[in-house]
């Protein structure tokens, strides 16, 4: 029993050391293509400016819209923009090409690594960079446009919000990992990445507008999917518009559990069909 516990602690320590190294390597790799990185930052700023001025134009008469005051709607847009990079940003899009070109064997399978942990650490590196640059970008735009952000004062609210965001990050990673595993069977993997990883995630998670402005039937259908629990509900909770955050936590945990099972099964099946040849 004692030996098993010591072995488990050693494995956890080794995984943490590996995670730290992979995280630092991924950070360095992110700045190799600096021009691409610059264009990505400019694209994010343009998107945030566009969506902000769109909603500002709708609030010109000063009245509430869709049950949101101008201050709360703009706070929603700002926090969704922040969380978009943290929650929806991912490096797992590179997994499918890695499978197709044979690099999966030479870079990962020959090493005693947990493949999901490796990609999760790379994901966190990308999210750290996004957060580092998004914070000044968002608050600079808020200063330029000249509006105030509505923020809760309760420490418990912020703690629950962080838990919701963390669970959303985990589910998004599992979901995008599952999509990328299609590389085991499909020659072209950009289509599912685009359809499920961008269209469904960004629209159904509430990136462009709060989902509760939609007709009630559409809301009920979307709420049966996991996507609104990634951005929409965490931000709604922060705005004080979710009465029971614990039900949102429970729903996210259920989706994480289901996604983890699907990911493990697909990974095992994919390895049985996978072959790579050296040259």
Buried (B, 14 or more C-beta within 10 A) or exposed (E): EEEEEEEEEEEEEEBEEBBEEBBEEBBEEBEEEEEEBEEBBEEBBEBBBEBBEEBBEEBEEEEEEEEBBBBBBBBBBBBBBBBBBBBBBBBBBEBBBBBBEBBBBEEBBEEEBEBBBBBBBBBBBBBBBBBEBBEEBBEEBBEEEEBEEBEEEEEEBEEBBEBBBEBBBBBBBBBBBBBBBBBBEBEEBEEBBEEBBEEBBBBBBBBEBBBBBBEEEEEEEBBEEBBBBBBBBBBBBBBEBBEEBEEBBEBBEEBBEEBBEBBEEBBEEBEEEBEEEEE
